[in-house]
Amino acid sequence: MNTFFVILIVVLAVMVVVSLVRGVIAFLQSAKLDLEQGGERATEMQLRQNKMMFARIKYQAMAVLAVAVLMMINR
């Protein structure tokens, strides 16, 4: 049972990092497009950035919950 939670925590941590990197990339693209165009494309990139950052928060919460459950089991 402990192995399952450890693997789950590692997978969730990787998902947090991936969503963080994708959100930062969307932010950089949004800033670049905003400077170049200032049009509709920048808004689309900002929505993608917001979606990735929300995913990061979701995965972090799931990872914290998994750590809490693992600690309760090993108590």
PDB file of N, CA, C and O in Angstrom:
ATOM      1  N   MET A   1       0.823  -1.197   0.000  1.00  0.00           N
ATOM      2  CA  MET A   1       0.000   0.000   0.000  1.00  0.00           C
ATOM      3  C   MET A   1       0.869   1.263   0.000  1.00  0.00           C
ATOM      4  O   MET A   1       0.550   2.245  -0.670  1.00  0.00           O
ATOM      5  N   ASN A   2       1.969   1.224   0.760  1.00  0.00           N
ATOM      6  CA  ASN A   2       2.861   2.384   0.797  1.00  0.00           C
ATOM      7  C   ASN A   2       3.470   2.651  -0.570  1.00  0.00           C
ATOM      8  O   ASN A   2       3.630   3.801  -0.977  1.00  0.00           O
ATOM      9  N   THR A   3       3.806   1.586  -1.268  1.00  0.00           N
ATOM     10  CA  THR A   3       4.418   1.742  -2.591  1.00  0.00           C
ATOM     11  C   THR A   3       3.467   2.450  -3.547  1.00  0.00           C
ATOM     12  O   THR A   3       3.892   3.291  -4.339  1.00  0.00           O
ATOM     13  N   PHE A   4       2.203   2.116  -3.477  1.00  0.00           N
ATOM     14  CA  PHE A   4       1.199   2.764  -4.325  1.00  0.00           C
ATOM     15  C   PHE A   4       1.174   4.270  -4.084  1.00  0.00           C
ATOM     16  O   PHE A   4       1.171   5.054  -5.033  1.00  0.00           O
ATOM     17  N   PHE A   5       1.156   4.674  -2.809  1.00  0.00           N
ATOM     18  CA  PHE A   5       1.091   6.100  -2.497  1.00  0.00           C
ATOM     19  C   PHE A   5       2.378   6.821  -2.869  1.00  0.00           C
ATOM     20  O   PHE A   5       2.334   7.974  -3.298  1.00  0.00           O
ATOM     21  N   VAL A   6       3.511   6.170  -2.714  1.00  0.00           N
ATOM     22  CA  VAL A   6       4.773   6.795  -3.109  1.00  0.00           C
ATOM     23  C   VAL A   6       4.806   7.013  -4.617  1.00  0.00           C
ATOM     24  O   VAL A   6       5.211   8.078  -5.083  1.00  0.00           O
ATOM     25  N   ILE A   7       4.387   6.019  -5.373  1.00  0.00           N
ATOM     26  CA  ILE A   7       4.329   6.160  -6.832  1.00  0.00           C
ATOM     27  C   ILE A   7       3.337   7.254  -7.216  1.00  0.00           C
ATOM     28  O   ILE A   7       3.613   8.064  -8.101  1.00  0.00           O
ATOM     29  N   LEU A   8       2.187   7.278  -6.553  1.00  0.00           N
ATOM     30  CA  LEU A   8       1.184   8.308  -6.821  1.00  0.00           C
ATOM     31  C   LEU A   8       1.742   9.703  -6.546  1.00  0.00           C
ATOM     32  O   LEU A   8       1.510  10.625  -7.327  1.00  0.00           O
ATOM     33  N   ILE A   9       2.461   9.863  -5.463  1.00  0.00           N
ATOM     34  CA  ILE A   9       3.043  11.166  -5.116  1.00  0.00           C
ATOM     35  C   ILE A   9       4.073  11.587  -6.158  1.00  0.00           C
ATOM     36  O   ILE A   9       4.115  12.752  -6.555  1.00  0.00           O
ATOM     37  N   VAL A  10       4.893  10.656  -6.597  1.00  0.00           N
ATOM     38  CA  VAL A  10       5.901  10.975  -7.619  1.00  0.00           C
ATOM     39  C   VAL A  10       5.221  11.382  -8.931  1.00  0.00           C
ATOM     40  O   VAL A  10       5.624  12.361  -9.560  1.00  0.00           O
ATOM     41  N   VAL A  11       4.203  10.643  -9.338  1.00  0.00           N
ATOM     42  CA  VAL A  11       3.487  10.971 -10.572  1.00  0.00           C
ATOM     43  C   VAL A  11       2.836  12.352 -10.465  1.00  0.00           C
ATOM     44  O   VAL A  11       2.905  13.147 -11.402  1.00  0.00           O
ATOM     45  N   LEU A  12       2.214  12.630  -9.339  1.00  0.00           N
ATOM     46  CA  LEU A  12       1.585  13.931  -9.151  1.00  0.00           C
ATOM     47  C   LEU A  12       2.624  15.052  -9.138  1.00  0.00           C
ATOM     48  O   LEU A  12       2.367  16.135  -9.663  1.00  0.00           O
ATOM     49  N   ALA A  13       3.783  14.807  -8.550  1.00  0.00           N
ATOM     50  CA  ALA A  13       4.842  15.816  -8.540  1.00  0.00           C
ATOM     51  C   ALA A  13       5.324  16.104  -9.960  1.00  0.00           C
ATOM     52  O   ALA A  13       5.582  17.256 -10.309  1.00  0.00           O
ATOM     53  N   VAL A  14       5.442  15.070 -10.767  1.00  0.00           N
ATOM     54  CA  VAL A  14       5.844  15.266 -12.168  1.00  0.00           C
ATOM     55  C   VAL A  14       4.774  16.065 -12.914  1.00  0.00           C
ATOM     56  O   VAL A  14       5.099  16.939 -13.717  1.00  0.00           O
ATOM     57  N   MET A  15       3.506  15.769 -12.651  1.00  0.00           N
ATOM     58  CA  MET A  15       2.422  16.498 -13.294  1.00  0.00           C
ATOM     59  C   MET A  15       2.425  17.970 -12.879  1.00  0.00           C
ATOM     60  O   MET A  15       2.116  18.842 -13.691  1.00  0.00           O
ATOM     61  N   VAL A  16       2.771  18.250 -11.625  1.00  0.00           N
ATOM     62  CA  VAL A  16       2.878  19.631 -11.155  1.00  0.00           C
ATOM     63  C   VAL A  16       3.965  20.361 -11.942  1.00  0.00           C
ATOM     64  O   VAL A  16       3.754  21.481 -12.408  1.00  0.00           O
ATOM     65  N   VAL A  17       5.110  19.732 -12.086  1.00  0.00           N
ATOM     66  CA  VAL A  17       6.224  20.369 -12.800  1.00  0.00           C
ATOM     67  C   VAL A  17       5.863  20.594 -14.268  1.00  0.00           C
ATOM     68  O   VAL A  17       6.150  21.656 -14.820  1.00  0.00           O
ATOM     69  N   VAL A  18       5.243  19.611 -14.896  1.00  0.00           N
ATOM     70  CA  VAL A  18       4.868  19.748 -16.309  1.00  0.00           C
ATOM     71  C   VAL A  18       3.868  20.890 -16.493  1.00  0.00           C
ATOM     72  O   VAL A  18       4.023  21.704 -17.404  1.00  0.00           O
ATOM     73  N   SER A  19       2.857  20.957 -15.649  1.00  0.00           N
ATOM     74  CA  SER A  19       1.866  22.026 -15.793  1.00  0.00           C
ATOM     75  C   SER A  19       2.480  23.385 -15.473  1.00  0.00           C
ATOM     76  O   SER A  19       2.095  24.390 -16.071  1.00  0.00           O
ATOM     77  N   LEU A  20       3.423  23.429 -14.545  1.00  0.00           N
ATOM     78  CA  LEU A  20       4.110  24.684 -14.244  1.00  0.00           C
ATOM     79  C   LEU A  20       4.922  25.160 -15.438  1.00  0.00           C
ATOM     80  O   LEU A  20       4.864  26.334 -15.805  1.00  0.00           O
ATOM     81  N   VAL A  21       5.675  24.257 -16.043  1.00  0.00           N
ATOM     82  CA  VAL A  21       6.490  24.627 -17.208  1.00  0.00           C
ATOM     83  C   VAL A  21       5.601  25.066 -18.365  1.00  0.00           C
ATOM     84  O   VAL A  21       5.893  26.060 -19.030  1.00  0.00           O
ATOM     85  N   ARG A  22       4.531  24.339 -18.607  1.00  0.00           N
ATOM     86  CA  ARG A  22       3.623  24.723 -19.695  1.00  0.00           C
ATOM     87  C   ARG A  22       2.977  26.078 -19.426  1.00  0.00           C
ATOM     88  O   ARG A  22       2.778  26.860 -20.356  1.00  0.00           O
ATOM     89  N   GLY A  23       2.649  26.365 -18.178  1.00  0.00           N
ATOM     90  CA  GLY A  23       2.072  27.665 -17.823  1.00  0.00           C
ATOM     91  C   GLY A  23       3.063  28.800 -18.008  1.00  0.00           C
ATOM     92  O   GLY A  23       2.698  29.877 -18.479  1.00  0.00           O
ATOM     93  N   VAL A  24       4.315  28.563 -17.641  1.00  0.00           N
ATOM     94  CA  VAL A  24       5.342  29.587 -17.818  1.00  0.00           C
ATOM     95  C   VAL A  24       5.600  29.823 -19.304  1.00  0.00           C
ATOM     96  O   VAL A  24       5.771  30.967 -19.726  1.00  0.00           O
ATOM     97  N   ILE A  25       5.630  28.768 -20.092  1.00  0.00           N
ATOM     98  CA  ILE A  25       5.818  28.916 -21.540  1.00  0.00           C
ATOM     99  C   ILE A  25       4.658  29.709 -22.146  1.00  0.00           C
ATOM    100  O   ILE A  25       4.875  30.582 -22.986  1.00  0.00           O
ATOM    101  N   ALA A  26       3.437  29.410 -21.725  1.00  0.00           N
ATOM    102  CA  ALA A  26       2.279  30.164 -22.221  1.00  0.00           C
ATOM    103  C   ALA A  26       2.373  31.626 -21.800  1.00  0.00           C
ATOM    104  O   ALA A  26       2.000  32.518 -22.562  1.00  0.00           O
ATOM    105  N   PHE A  27       2.868  31.874 -20.593  1.00  0.00           N
ATOM    106  CA  PHE A  27       3.044  33.254 -20.129  1.00  0.00           C
ATOM    107  C   PHE A  27       4.059  33.993 -20.997  1.00  0.00           C
ATOM    108  O   PHE A  27       3.829  35.134 -21.396  1.00  0.00           O
ATOM    109  N   LEU A  28       5.176  33.340 -21.286  1.00  0.00           N
ATOM    110  CA  LEU A  28       6.205  33.977 -22.104  1.00  0.00           C
ATOM    111  C   LEU A  28       5.699  34.238 -23.529  1.00  0.00           C
ATOM    112  O   LEU A  28       5.975  35.291 -24.104  1.00  0.00           O
ATOM    113  N   GLN A  29       4.971  33.295 -24.085  1.00  0.00           N
ATOM    114  CA  GLN A  29       4.415  33.485 -25.425  1.00  0.00           C
ATOM    115  C   GLN A  29       3.370  34.596 -25.417  1.00  0.00           C
ATOM    116  O   GLN A  29       3.278  35.386 -26.356  1.00  0.00           O
ATOM    117  N   SER A  30       2.584  34.644 -24.342  1.00  0.00           N
ATOM    118  CA  SER A  30       1.561  35.679 -24.225  1.00  0.00           C
ATOM    119  C   SER A  30       2.196  37.054 -24.147  1.00  0.00           C
ATOM    120  O   SER A  30       1.729  37.994 -24.790  1.00  0.00           O
ATOM    121  N   ALA A  31       3.256  37.179 -23.366  1.00  0.00           N
ATOM    122  CA  ALA A  31       3.939  38.465 -23.235  1.00  0.00           C
ATOM    123  C   ALA A  31       4.566  38.870 -24.570  1.00  0.00           C
ATOM    124  O   ALA A  31       4.512  40.037 -24.956  1.00  0.00           O
ATOM    125  N   LYS A  32       5.153  37.911 -25.264  1.00  0.00           N
ATOM    126  CA  LYS A  32       5.782  38.195 -26.561  1.00  0.00           C
ATOM    127  C   LYS A  32       4.732  38.641 -27.574  1.00  0.00           C
ATOM    128  O   LYS A  32       4.921  39.638 -28.271  1.00  0.00           O
ATOM    129  N   LEU A  33       3.625  37.901 -27.654  1.00  0.00           N
ATOM    130  CA  LEU A  33       2.572  38.253 -28.608  1.00  0.00           C
ATOM    131  C   LEU A  33       1.896  39.567 -28.233  1.00  0.00           C
ATOM    132  O   LEU A  33       1.503  40.340 -29.106  1.00  0.00           O
ATOM    133  N   ASP A  34       1.765  39.811 -26.954  1.00  0.00           N
ATOM    134  CA  ASP A  34       1.154  41.058 -26.500  1.00  0.00           C
ATOM    135  C   ASP A  34       2.013  42.247 -26.921  1.00  0.00           C
ATOM    136  O   ASP A  34       1.490  43.285 -27.327  1.00  0.00           O
ATOM    137  N   LEU A  35       3.317  42.091 -26.823  1.00  0.00           N
ATOM    138  CA  LEU A  35       4.213  43.166 -27.247  1.00  0.00           C
ATOM    139  C   LEU A  35       4.202  43.340 -28.761  1.00  0.00           C
ATOM    140  O   LEU A  35       4.245  44.466 -29.257  1.00  0.00           O
ATOM    141  N   GLU A  36       4.144  42.238 -29.491  1.00  0.00           N
ATOM    142  CA  GLU A  36       4.195  42.306 -30.950  1.00  0.00           C
ATOM    143  C   GLU A  36       2.870  42.738 -31.562  1.00  0.00           C
ATOM    144  O   GLU A  36       2.845  43.589 -32.452  1.00  0.00           O
ATOM    145  N   GLN A  37       1.765  42.157 -31.092  1.00  0.00           N
ATOM    146  CA  GLN A  37       0.482  42.383 -31.746  1.00  0.00           C
ATOM    147  C   GLN A  37      -0.491  43.167 -30.887  1.00  0.00           C
ATOM    148  O   GLN A  37      -1.087  44.145 -31.339  1.00  0.00           O
ATOM    149  N   GLY A  38      -0.647  42.731 -29.649  1.00  0.00           N
ATOM    150  CA  GLY A  38      -1.644  43.357 -28.790  1.00  0.00           C
ATOM    151  C   GLY A  38      -3.066  43.007 -29.197  1.00  0.00           C
ATOM    152  O   GLY A  38      -3.997  43.760 -28.909  1.00  0.00           O
ATOM    153  N   GLY A  39      -3.242  41.864 -29.868  1.00  0.00           N
ATOM    154  CA  GLY A  39      -4.562  41.511 -30.396  1.00  0.00           C
ATOM    155  C   GLY A  39      -5.193  40.330 -29.706  1.00  0.00           C
ATOM    156  O   GLY A  39      -4.921  40.055 -28.537  1.00  0.00           O
ATOM    157  N   GLU A  40      -6.041  39.629 -30.440  1.00  0.00           N
ATOM    158  CA  GLU A  40      -6.812  38.506 -29.916  1.00  0.00           C
ATOM    159  C   GLU A  40      -5.948  37.305 -29.550  1.00  0.00           C
ATOM    160  O   GLU A  40      -6.293  36.564 -28.629  1.00  0.00           O
ATOM    161  N   ARG A  41      -4.867  37.100 -30.229  1.00  0.00           N
ATOM    162  CA  ARG A  41      -4.004  35.932 -29.974  1.00  0.00           C
ATOM    163  C   ARG A  41      -3.453  35.960 -28.553  1.00  0.00           C
ATOM    164  O   ARG A  41      -3.323  34.914 -27.918  1.00  0.00           O
ATOM    165  N   ALA A  42      -3.133  37.127 -28.058  1.00  0.00           N
ATOM    166  CA  ALA A  42      -2.597  37.222 -26.706  1.00  0.00           C
ATOM    167  C   ALA A  42      -3.636  36.754 -25.691  1.00  0.00           C
ATOM    168  O   ALA A  42      -3.276  36.118 -24.700  1.00  0.00           O
ATOM    169  N   THR A  43      -4.889  37.046 -25.910  1.00  0.00           N
ATOM    170  CA  THR A  43      -5.940  36.623 -24.996  1.00  0.00           C
ATOM    171  C   THR A  43      -6.037  35.098 -24.969  1.00  0.00           C
ATOM    172  O   THR A  43      -6.229  34.503 -23.909  1.00  0.00           O
ATOM    173  N   GLU A  44      -5.905  34.473 -26.128  1.00  0.00           N
ATOM    174  CA  GLU A  44      -5.948  33.010 -26.191  1.00  0.00           C
ATOM    175  C   GLU A  44      -4.806  32.404 -25.374  1.00  0.00           C
ATOM    176  O   GLU A  44      -5.011  31.428 -24.653  1.00  0.00           O
ATOM    177  N   MET A  45      -3.618  32.970 -25.482  1.00  0.00           N
ATOM    178  CA  MET A  45      -2.473  32.468 -24.735  1.00  0.00           C
ATOM    179  C   MET A  45      -2.656  32.705 -23.231  1.00  0.00           C
ATOM    180  O   MET A  45      -2.236  31.878 -22.421  1.00  0.00           O
ATOM    181  N   GLN A  46      -3.269  33.807 -22.860  1.00  0.00           N
ATOM    182  CA  GLN A  46      -3.521  34.069 -21.446  1.00  0.00           C
ATOM    183  C   GLN A  46      -4.509  33.062 -20.874  1.00  0.00           C
ATOM    184  O   GLN A  46      -4.382  32.660 -19.718  1.00  0.00           O
ATOM    185  N   LEU A  47      -5.482  32.654 -21.663  1.00  0.00           N
ATOM    186  CA  LEU A  47      -6.418  31.622 -21.211  1.00  0.00           C
ATOM    187  C   LEU A  47      -5.706  30.290 -21.023  1.00  0.00           C
ATOM    188  O   LEU A  47      -5.995  29.564 -20.072  1.00  0.00           O
ATOM    189  N   ARG A  48      -4.779  29.961 -21.917  1.00  0.00           N
ATOM    190  CA  ARG A  48      -4.005  28.722 -21.779  1.00  0.00           C
ATOM    191  C   ARG A  48      -3.139  28.778 -20.516  1.00  0.00           C
ATOM    192  O   ARG A  48      -3.025  27.793 -19.786  1.00  0.00           O
ATOM    193  N   GLN A  49      -2.534  29.943 -20.272  1.00  0.00           N
ATOM    194  CA  GLN A  49      -1.714  30.117 -19.076  1.00  0.00           C
ATOM    195  C   GLN A  49      -2.560  29.903 -17.821  1.00  0.00           C
ATOM    196  O   GLN A  49      -2.130  29.218 -16.894  1.00  0.00           O
ATOM    197  N   ASN A  50      -3.738  30.476 -17.788  1.00  0.00           N
ATOM    198  CA  ASN A  50      -4.625  30.332 -16.643  1.00  0.00           C
ATOM    199  C   ASN A  50      -5.021  28.873 -16.443  1.00  0.00           C
ATOM    200  O   ASN A  50      -5.073  28.395 -15.310  1.00  0.00           O
ATOM    201  N   LYS A  51      -5.299  28.169 -17.525  1.00  0.00           N
ATOM    202  CA  LYS A  51      -5.682  26.758 -17.450  1.00  0.00           C
ATOM    203  C   LYS A  51      -4.544  25.913 -16.881  1.00  0.00           C
ATOM    204  O   LYS A  51      -4.785  25.036 -16.051  1.00  0.00           O
ATOM    205  N   MET A  52      -3.319  26.162 -17.313  1.00  0.00           N
ATOM    206  CA  MET A  52      -2.165  25.402 -16.828  1.00  0.00           C
ATOM    207  C   MET A  52      -1.883  25.689 -15.358  1.00  0.00           C
ATOM    208  O   MET A  52      -1.530  24.778 -14.609  1.00  0.00           O
ATOM    209  N   MET A  53      -2.031  26.914 -14.946  1.00  0.00           N
ATOM    210  CA  MET A  53      -1.781  27.246 -13.547  1.00  0.00           C
ATOM    211  C   MET A  53      -2.861  26.636 -12.642  1.00  0.00           C
ATOM    212  O   MET A  53      -2.568  26.216 -11.522  1.00  0.00           O
ATOM    213  N   PHE A  54      -4.098  26.587 -13.123  1.00  0.00           N
ATOM    214  CA  PHE A  54      -5.146  25.931 -12.340  1.00  0.00           C
ATOM    215  C   PHE A  54      -4.867  24.436 -12.230  1.00  0.00           C
ATOM    216  O   PHE A  54      -5.100  23.835 -11.181  1.00  0.00           O
ATOM    217  N   ALA A  55      -4.370  23.834 -13.306  1.00  0.00           N
ATOM    218  CA  ALA A  55      -4.020  22.410 -13.271  1.00  0.00           C
ATOM    219  C   ALA A  55      -2.897  22.173 -12.265  1.00  0.00           C
ATOM    220  O   ALA A  55      -2.911  21.171 -11.550  1.00  0.00           O
ATOM    221  N   ARG A  56      -1.929  23.081 -12.203  1.00  0.00           N
ATOM    222  CA  ARG A  56      -0.832  22.949 -11.250  1.00  0.00           C
ATOM    223  C   ARG A  56      -1.358  22.953  -9.820  1.00  0.00           C
ATOM    224  O   ARG A  56      -0.933  22.140  -8.999  1.00  0.00           O
ATOM    225  N   ILE A  57      -2.265  23.848  -9.524  1.00  0.00           N
ATOM    226  CA  ILE A  57      -2.833  23.926  -8.177  1.00  0.00           C
ATOM    227  C   ILE A  57      -3.603  22.648  -7.852  1.00  0.00           C
ATOM    228  O   ILE A  57      -3.523  22.137  -6.735  1.00  0.00           O
ATOM    229  N   LYS A  58      -4.343  22.138  -8.825  1.00  0.00           N
ATOM    230  CA  LYS A  58      -5.118  20.904  -8.633  1.00  0.00           C
ATOM    231  C   LYS A  58      -4.194  19.729  -8.325  1.00  0.00           C
ATOM    232  O   LYS A  58      -4.461  18.960  -7.401  1.00  0.00           O
ATOM    233  N   TYR A  59      -3.106  19.581  -9.092  1.00  0.00           N
ATOM    234  CA  TYR A  59      -2.179  18.478  -8.870  1.00  0.00           C
ATOM    235  C   TYR A  59      -1.436  18.628  -7.548  1.00  0.00           C
ATOM    236  O   TYR A  59      -1.157  17.634  -6.877  1.00  0.00           O
ATOM    237  N   GLN A  60      -1.115  19.858  -7.172  1.00  0.00           N
ATOM    238  CA  GLN A  60      -0.460  20.070  -5.879  1.00  0.00           C
ATOM    239  C   GLN A  60      -1.380  19.658  -4.734  1.00  0.00           C
ATOM    240  O   GLN A  60      -0.937  19.018  -3.780  1.00  0.00           O
ATOM    241  N   ALA A  61      -2.648  20.019  -4.822  1.00  0.00           N
ATOM    242  CA  ALA A  61      -3.601  19.643  -3.781  1.00  0.00           C
ATOM    243  C   ALA A  61      -3.746  18.129  -3.687  1.00  0.00           C
ATOM    244  O   ALA A  61      -3.832  17.573  -2.592  1.00  0.00           O
ATOM    245  N   MET A  62      -3.772  17.469  -4.832  1.00  0.00           N
ATOM    246  CA  MET A  62      -3.876  16.011  -4.829  1.00  0.00           C
ATOM    247  C   MET A  62      -2.622  15.376  -4.224  1.00  0.00           C
ATOM    248  O   MET A  62      -2.716  14.376  -3.512  1.00  0.00           O
ATOM    249  N   ALA A  63      -1.452  15.951  -4.505  1.00  0.00           N
ATOM    250  CA  ALA A  63      -0.212  15.426  -3.948  1.00  0.00           C
ATOM    251  C   ALA A  63      -0.178  15.607  -2.434  1.00  0.00           C
ATOM    252  O   ALA A  63       0.243  14.702  -1.713  1.00  0.00           O
ATOM    253  N   VAL A  64      -0.614  16.760  -1.949  1.00  0.00           N
ATOM    254  CA  VAL A  64      -0.649  16.994  -0.502  1.00  0.00           C
ATOM    255  C   VAL A  64      -1.621  16.028   0.163  1.00  0.00           C
ATOM    256  O   VAL A  64      -1.337  15.508   1.242  1.00  0.00           O
ATOM    257  N   LEU A  65      -2.749  15.788  -0.465  1.00  0.00           N
ATOM    258  CA  LEU A  65      -3.723  14.841   0.075  1.00  0.00           C
ATOM    259  C   LEU A  65      -3.140  13.428   0.118  1.00  0.00           C
ATOM    260  O   LEU A  65      -3.343  12.701   1.090  1.00  0.00           O
ATOM    261  N   ALA A  66      -2.421  13.044  -0.926  1.00  0.00           N
ATOM    262  CA  ALA A  66      -1.801  11.717  -0.956  1.00  0.00           C
ATOM    263  C   ALA A  66      -0.735  11.571   0.139  1.00  0.00           C
ATOM    264  O   ALA A  66      -0.616  10.514   0.757  1.00  0.00           O
ATOM    265  N   VAL A  67       0.032  12.632   0.371  1.00  0.00           N
ATOM    266  CA  VAL A  67       1.031  12.600   1.449  1.00  0.00           C
ATOM    267  C   VAL A  67       0.326  12.473   2.807  1.00  0.00           C
ATOM    268  O   VAL A  67       0.773  11.721   3.674  1.00  0.00           O
ATOM    269  N   ALA A  68      -0.767  13.206   2.985  1.00  0.00           N
ATOM    270  CA  ALA A  68      -1.497  13.134   4.250  1.00  0.00           C
ATOM    271  C   ALA A  68      -2.056  11.721   4.487  1.00  0.00           C
ATOM    272  O   ALA A  68      -1.983  11.192   5.597  1.00  0.00           O
ATOM    273  N   VAL A  69      -2.608  11.127   3.438  1.00  0.00           N
ATOM    274  CA  VAL A  69      -3.146   9.767   3.580  1.00  0.00           C
ATOM    275  C   VAL A  69      -2.023   8.778   3.887  1.00  0.00           C
ATOM    276  O   VAL A  69      -2.182   7.897   4.732  1.00  0.00           O
ATOM    277  N   LEU A  70      -0.888   8.926   3.203  1.00  0.00           N
ATOM    278  CA  LEU A  70       0.263   8.051   3.457  1.00  0.00           C
ATOM    279  C   LEU A  70       0.730   8.172   4.907  1.00  0.00           C
ATOM    280  O   LEU A  70       1.055   7.172   5.547  1.00  0.00           O
ATOM    281  N   MET A  71       0.760   9.393   5.413  1.00  0.00           N
ATOM    282  CA  MET A  71       1.170   9.585   6.816  1.00  0.00           C
ATOM    283  C   MET A  71       0.165   8.991   7.778  1.00  0.00           C
ATOM    284  O   MET A  71       0.552   8.438   8.808  1.00  0.00           O
ATOM    285  N   MET A  72      -1.114   9.092   7.467  1.00  0.00           N
ATOM    286  CA  MET A  72      -2.137   8.515   8.339  1.00  0.00           C
ATOM    287  C   MET A  72      -2.051   6.992   8.343  1.00  0.00           C
ATOM    288  O   MET A  72      -2.245   6.361   9.383  1.00  0.00           O
ATOM    289  N   ILE A  73      -1.762   6.400   7.191  1.00  0.00           N
ATOM    290  CA  ILE A  73      -1.650   4.950   7.103  1.00  0.00           C
ATOM    291  C   ILE A  73      -0.454   4.444   7.897  1.00  0.00           C
ATOM    292  O   ILE A  73      -0.537   3.408   8.556  1.00  0.00           O
ATOM    293  N   ASN A  74       0.642   5.161   7.836  1.00  0.00           N
ATOM    294  CA  ASN A  74       1.873   4.730   8.517  1.00  0.00           C
ATOM    295  C   ASN A  74       1.918   5.098   9.987  1.00  0.00           C
ATOM    296  O   ASN A  74       2.901   4.794  10.662  1.00  0.00           O
ATOM    297  N   ARG A  75       0.925   5.716  10.481  1.00  0.00           N
ATOM    298  CA  ARG A  75       0.858   6.148  11.870  1.00  0.00           C
ATOM    299  C   ARG A  75       0.918   5.011  12.825  1.00  0.00           C
ATOM    300  O   ARG A  75       0.873   5.220  14.038  1.00  0.00           O
TER     301      ARG A  75
END
